[in-house]
Amino acid sequence: MNILKKILIAIAMLIAAVLLAALFIKKDYAVEKQIVINKPKQTVFDYIKLLKNQDNYSKWAMMDPNMTKTYRGTDGTVGFVSAWDSKQENVGAGEQEIKKIIEGERIDLALRFTKPFEAHDDAYLVTEAVNDSTTNVKWGFTGAFPYPMNVMNLFMDMEKAVGGDLQTGLENLKKVLEK
């Protein structure tokens, strides 16, 4: 009985230490990648504001050609929702909604994941003219782990987890638009 009591106390202390540490660990994360595309800013913006076009450049959209996709609303306008459902765990299910558009400049998206885990994050695409025929595109992803799950920030590098996929998507976008 004495050994069991010591084990239970040790487990309780470990849980308490994790909960205490989580109080001091940041909850939010942000990843942003960018690429220069040799096309005018408006041409690039008009293409990326249509979420259906992500099928042609987003790494995530290309991971499962058999996923079910559904759409609500008018693509390229605030309120449009693009949803996906895949049997592949690394793709999962969820939806993204256009929350705000600053015409020719920026698109803000709400991401709602339902499988393999529930999460709500934000994403954005920004276009900036380098000159009349060249555009810098930024693709960003932001979110937060709620307490005490924010302890995951110690073990999970969101830059590695998401950054490479964003960069691949931007490189694909460049190929599509420059051909």
Sequence and secondary structure as in RCSB ss.txt:
>XXXX:A:sequence
MNILKKILIAIAMLIAAVLLAALFIKKDYAVEKQIVINKPKQTVFDYIKLLKNQDNYSKWAMMDPNMTKTYRGTD
GTVGFVSAWDSKQENVGAGEQEIKKIIEGERIDLALRFTKPFEAHDDAYLVTEAVNDSTTNVKWGFTGAFPYPMN
VMNLFMDMEKAVGGDLQTGLENLKKVLEK
>XXXX:A:secstr
 HHHHHHHHHHHHHHHHHHHHHTTS  EEEEEEEEEESS HHHHHHHHT GGGGGGT HHHHS TT EEEEES T
TSTT EEEEE SSTTT EEEEEEEEEETTTEEEEEEEEEESS EEEEEEEEEEEEETTEEEEEEEEEEE  TTGG
GGGGT  HIIIIIHHHHHHHHHHHHHHH 
